[in-house]
Amino acid sequence: MSNIGIPVKQPPRSCDDAHCPFHGTLPVRGRILDGVVVSTHMRGTIVVRRDYHHYVPKYSRYERRHRRIMAHNPPCIEVQVNDAVRIMECRPLSKSVTFVVIEKVGAS
């Protein structure tokens, strides 16, 4: 098990995934984001939804917006739909995946 450079809980299981930041050789860097898992249908990839507020100066109000981010899910971190997760930026793993799950923050 390797130290990824930030204080997160180590996963309880071990895995043999090369793209796991804890048991593989994938370096993580950059942004750390929190979100909720909305889909786990892809093999090894999940979709994380991030909700945020955007200020509209014309009306002096905020509007709700969201983004869907695809992230690699290592086998040692077991997540399901509606789980709160923390993801971190890594090198591009595919056309649309540039984040990896580093911690399961809350359960459904």
N, C-alpha and C positions, 0 to 999 in steps of 0.2 A: 504494500500500500504506500502510495507516495503522497507527499504534501503538495497541494495545488496552489498554496500561497495566500489563501484567505481562510478565515476561521469558520469552517462549516463542519457539520457532523459527518464522519466517515460512514459510508453505507455498511449495513451489517453483513451483507453477503459479498462474496468475491465473484469476479467474472473474468472471462478471457477475451473481452471486446477490445480491439485495438484502438477504438475511438472513445474509450472511457478515460476521463481525466484522472481517476484514482488508480486503476489497474492497468491501463494501457499507456500509450505514448502521446496522447493528445494534449498539447499545451493550451491553456486558457489565458485570455488576456482581455482587457477592455471593459465593456459595460456589464453590469450585473443588473438583471431585471427580475421582477416578481410578476406572476400572473396565475391564471387558472387554466387547467387543462380542459379543452373542449373536444378533443378527438384523439383517439389512440389507434385508429384503424390501420395506419401505415406500419410496416415492419421496421422497428428501430427508430421511428420518428413520431413525435407528438405535435399537436397544434396547441399553442398557448395564447390565450386572449388577455390583452392588457387594456384595461379601461382607464381613461383619463378625461380631464375637463379642459376645454379650450375656451379662452376668453374672447368674446365678440364685442369690440369696443363700441360699435354702433348702437347696440342695445344695452350695454353695460351689464351683460349677463354672461353666464357660462353655458356651454353646450357639452353634452356627453359625446365622446368619440371612443373608438376602440381600434386596436390593431391585432391582427392574427400573425403570430410568429411561429415558424416551424423550428423545432429543436430536436437534436438527437437525444434519445433516451437509452442510456446504458442498461443492460439487463440487471445489474446489481441494484438499481434504483427502481423499485416497482411503483408505478403511478397509475392511477385510474382517472376516469373522467370526473371533473369537479374537484380534484385535488389542487391545492395551492402549491406551486413549485417556484424555485429560484433557478434561473438560467443564467449562463455566462457566455460571453462571446468567445469564439474560437476561430480557427482558420476555416475557410469554406469547405464543407464536407460534400456538398452537392450544389446544384444550381440554386436551390432555395434554402438550404440549411447552413446557417453560420453560428448557431448557438447550440449549447449542450446543457442538459439538466445536471445541476450540481447538488441540489438538495430538495427534498420534499418537505415543505414548510408546514402544511396542514392537510388533514384528511377530509374526505367528503362526508 
